[in-house]
Amino acid sequence: MTATRVLVLNSGSSSVKYQLLDMSDSSRLAVGLVERIGEETSRLKHTPLATGETRETTGPIADHDAALKAVAEELAKDGLGLDSPELAAIGHRVVHGGKTFTQPTVIDDAVLAEIERLIPVAPLHNPANLTGIRTAQALRPDLPQVAVFDTAFHTTMPEAAARYAIDVKTADEYRIRRYGFHGTSHAYVSRATAELLGKAPEDVNVIVLHLGNGASASAVEKGRCVDTSMGLTPLEGLVMGTRSGDMDPAVIFHLMRVGGMSTDEIDTLLNKRSGLIGLCGDNDMREIRRRIDEGAEDAAQAQLAFDIYIHRLKKYIGAYYAVLGTVDAVAFTAGVGENAAPVREAAIAGLEALGLAVDDELNAVRSGEPRLISPEGARVAVAVVPTDEELEIADQTYALVGNGNA
């Protein structure tokens, strides 16, 4: 029996998202989520795609080991257990791979040690990713485990884009540079956009706009990332749901000296109390648009947040147009990018001189399929391309181990 299944795990500090895929046809067999791990109110939601009926259980799940064992039990109920000979590998999303990991990598002790060494530049994410890996290894020590890194797609950036203009010795000692994130999404969407245009990835230049609660932009030249908006951490770049994005670093010193704030307080402010939620109290673009469209009492505050969001987005589109020189497509993806027509319309408005325009009727269409929303004959295509990070991780994992290449 050929092993064609890949289990994709995305382990957070208190959650595990998972999908089981069959790579013979890229179909999903099961999807699920374990959340609030370590609490009395833990919850597991599991959906076998054969029936589409979600099973939900609540109750204490002490740690990631218990969480993954619970996932394995749910999968086994559907005949999809982790002991199946059809399971080829487990693919793990790992947020930070630094400069070291430029490709998906079979996990061994040396890889684990390097992921651990990178914890200082990813203190919220890499520890949780490591916990998920070690738990999965304990459950299936015989099975190849593959790390797919959020930063890997961006390692092709030239030094001119990746370096900050600070003292080189200090930067190198503390590994301070622009790494970028959402790499699996940018890789998938840039390729899918080329396919939508009927071209090979190496024949197109694409600006990818991954707009979710976290948001990032990338300039992809002939299939390779040459610039991206996030930096050392996911804080840099676009205005996000709760993150500030670009900001004068001296604001931090000002808050410490004048505001008497600690580094932890400032970290919380910039990562959790800024962006859209800091500007208007909402980090859900649907609610922000509702307040604007219905003329709510605080509509002006919501409008200002929307305008700041769009202003930053438009600046990055223009900047990456300049970086690439020629652009074949601008692709919107992720929760906001795929579903918020007003965001797409506003971001492209006024850029007609760059060959960019949006067709109102096409933009208003709701669909889960990749599609063009630019007018017929437009010099630069504007596309909506649903991202699929889990499929990207599974593809990369299976390409590495599916034929015994591990």
N, C-alpha and C positions, 0 to 999 in steps of 0.2 A: 504494500500500500504506500503510495507516494504521500509524503507529508507536505501539505500545501497551506496549512492554517498558520496564521500569526496572531498572537495575542498582543495588543498594544496597551501599554500601561502608562498613565500620566499621574504620577504620585505627587500630591501636594502635601502641605504640612498637616492637614487634617482631612484629606480627601484622597480618593483614588477614582479616576475616570478610566474606563476600559472599553475596548472593542475587540471582538474576535472576528477576523476576516479570513475568507478563503481566497488565496491569491491565484487560484486557477482561473477565476473569473472576477476577482476583486469584489466579491459580494460580502456583505456583512451578515454574520450569523447571530451575533448578540452584541448588545451595547448595555452599559450600565454605569452607575455612580455609587460610590460609598462616601457619605459625607458626615461631618461632625465626629470623626474618629476620636476616641478618647473621652467622649461625653456619654451621659446616660441616654441622650436623645439621638444617638447615631441612627442613620437611615441608609438602607441599601435599596436602590431601584435597579431592577434588572429586566431587560426586554429581549426575549429570543425573537429574532426577526421572522422565524417560520410562522409564528402565530401573531406577532405584533402586540401581544398582551403583556403589559408591564406588571411584574410582581414587586411588591414593596414590603419591606420588613423594617421595623423600628425596634430599638433597644440598644443597650450598651455594646459597643465594639471597642475593645480596650486599646488596640494599637494596629499598626499596618499588617503585622503578622496575622492577627485575627481577621482583619478586613479582607486580605487576599484569600485566606482559607474560606471565608464566607462567599467570596466571589467564585472560588473553585467549586463549592457546593452547589451554587446556583447554576453554574455552567453544566455540572454533572447531571442535574435534573433534566436537562434538555439533550443529554447524550453528547455534550460538548466539553467534557471534563478535561482538566489539565493533564491527565494521564493518557489521553488519546494519542495513539501512534500517528494521527494525522496532524498533530501540532508540531510545526517545524521550528519555531523560535518564539521568543518573547521580545518585543521591541519596546524600549523605554524612552520616553521623552526626557531629555536632560537639558536643562535650561542653559547652562554655561559650560562651554568646552574650551574657553580661552583661545590662544593661538595654536594649541597643541592638536586639537581634534578638528580636522577639516572634512572628514567623511564619517559615515556611520561606522561604528567600531564594535567588534566583538569584545565583550567585557571579560577582563581577567583581573588579577590582583593589581597589576600595574595601572590599568585603566581606573579602577576604583580609587587607587591612591591619588591619581592626578585629579579626578573629580573632587576628591576630598580637599586636595591642595588649593582648589579654586573656590572653596567656600567663602573666603574673605571678599571676593568680588561678586558672590551670589549667595549671601547669607540666608535669604528667605527660601531659595529654591533648591540649591544643590543638596542640602542635608535631607530634604524630603525625597528628592530623586534617589539619593543613595539608599535611604530606608526601603523604598519600593524595590530597588534592584536586589538588595540583600535578602529581603523577604522572598522574592520570586526565586532567587537562587536556592534558598533553603527548601522551597517547595518542589523545584525541579532542577536539581544540581546537574543532571545529565543533559539538559537542554541548552542550546546556544542562547545567550542573552545579548542583545545588541543595544548600544546606546546611540540614539539619534539626537544630535545637538542643535538647539535653537540657533546657536551662533555660527554653525558650520557654513551655511550658505553665504555668510557675509565675510568669510576669511579671504575671499578673492578681492576685497577692497584694496586699492593701492595705498601705500603708506601716506600719500598726500591726503587721503580721505580718512584713514584710520588713526592717524596721529593727532593728539592735541598739541597745541603750541605752548608746551611747558618744558621745563628743563628735562633734557633727554635722560640723564642719569636717574633722576627722581622717578620719571615715568616708567623706565625699565625696571627699576628696583621694586616698584609697587604694582607693576603690570597695568598701568593706567593707559588705556587706549580705547578707541571706539570699537566695540565688538558687535553690536546690533543683536536684535532678537526677532522672534516670529519667523525665523529663517525657514522652517518647514513650510509655512504658509506662503512666503514670498517665492520659494522655489516652485511649489505646486502651481500657484496662480500665474506666475510668469510663463511657465510651460503651457498651461491650459489656455492662456491668452494667445500665445503663438498658434496653438492648434485651432483656436476659434478663427484666427485670421487665415488659416490654411497654409501656414508657414512653419519652418523648423525654428526652434528656439534660438539657434545661432544666427538666424537671419532677421531678428527683430530686436528693437529696443523698447522696453516697457517700463513705465512708471507704475509701480504697484502701491496701492493705498489700502493697507490693512486697518480698517476702522472698526474696532470693537470698544469694550471698556478700556482696554489697552489699545494704543494705536501707533502705527509706524508706517513710514513710507520707504520705498527703496527705488534706486535707479538700477535697472538691469540691462546691461549692454551685451547683446548676443549671447544671452543665457547665463551671464556672470554678473554678480552684484558688484557695482563699482561705488555705491554710496548707500547709506541708510540712515534713518533719523535717530534711532536709539543709540546710546553710546556705551560707556562703561557699565551702565545699568539701564533698565527700561524707563528711567525717569526722563531722559533727554528727548527732545523732538516735539511732536505734535501735542496739542491740548488733548487730554484724555479724560476718562470718566472721573478719576480721582487724582490724577497726576498732573503736575503743572506743565511738563514739557519744558522747552527752552526758557531760560531765565538768566539774568545777570548773576553770576556766582556771588557777587558782593552782597546780594540780598541776605545770604546766609550769615555773613559776618555782621551785617547790620542787625539782624534779629538776635544774634548772640550778644553783641555789645550794647545795643540800645534796648532791645526787648527782653534781655536776660534769659533767652530760651536756650535749653540744652540741645546737644546734637540729636538726641533721641526725639525731642519735641519737634525739632525742625524736620527731621526725617519723616515723622508722622504727618506733619503739616503738608509737606511737598508730595508725599506718596499717597496719602489717604484723605486729605482734606482740601485738596486743590483741584485743578481742572474744572470740569463742569460743575461738580458738586460744590466746590468752593465758590464758584462764581454765582450760582443760582440755587443751590440746595438740592439739585437733582443731577444724577449721573446717567439717567435713562433718556436717550434722545427722543424717544416716543413721548415721554411726559413733557419734555421741554417744548417740543413742537405743539403738543396739545395746548399748553399754556399760551403759546404765541398765537396759534390759530383761533383759539376761542376767546382771545382778548381777556385772559384772566387778570385779576387785580394786580398780580406781579408779572404781567406779560413783558414789561420793559426789561426787567432783570433777566428773564429767560431769553429775550431777544439779544441782549448784550452778550450773554454767554454763547449763544449761537453764532453771533457775529465774530467774536474772538476766535472761536473754534474754526470757522470758515477762513478767516484771515490767515491764520497760521497754516492751514491746509493749502491754501492758494499759494502762499509763499514757497512751500516745499515743491509744489508742482512746477512753479517757475524756476526754482533753483535746480531741480533735477532735469528739467528741459535743457538748461544751460550746461549741466554736467554731461549729458548724453549728446548734445549737439543736434541730433535728429531723433524724433520719437515716433514710433509706429502706433503705440496705444497707451492709454491710461486705463488701468483696471482697478475698479473698486471691489473690495471683498470684506469679509467678516460681518458681524451682526449689523452694524450701522451702515457699512458700505454696501451690503447686499440689500438692505431693506428700507433705508431712509432716502427716498427720492428727493426730498428738499435739500438734503446735504449734497447729493451729487449735482443737482441743478445749480446750487449756489457756488459750489467749488469750481465749476467750469465756467460760470457766467463771467463774461468780460475777457475771456481768453481766446476770442475768435481770431485775433491776429496770429496766434500760435497754431491755428488750424483746428482748434478744439471747440466743439459745440455739442449740445445735448438736444435730442428730439423729445419734445414734451410727452408725446403719446408713448413712445418706446420707453422713456424713463419711468412712466407711471405703471408699467406692467409689473405685476408680482409673479416671480417665477423662481424655481429652484435650479434652473438651467443656465449655463453660461450664455450671455447674449450681448449684442451690441445695442447701445442706446444713442449712438451718434447718428446724425442724418446720413442718408445714402450719399456716397461720394465724398464724405468728409476726409480731409487730408490726414487727420490723426483719428484713429478709432477710439471711442470711449466705450468701455465694456464693464459689465457686471459679471464677475466670475466667482461663484461660491467656492470658498476654500474647503479643503479636506485634509487637515493636518494628520488625521489618523491614517488615512489611506497613504499619504506620503511617507509616514513612518513605517507602515507595513511594507510598502513597495521597497524602501531602502533596506529594510531588514531582510526581506525575502531575497532581494537581489544579492545580498551578501552571503546568506547561509542556505538558501533554498535548494541549491544544487550541490550542497556539500562543500561550499567555498570557505566555510569558517575555519 
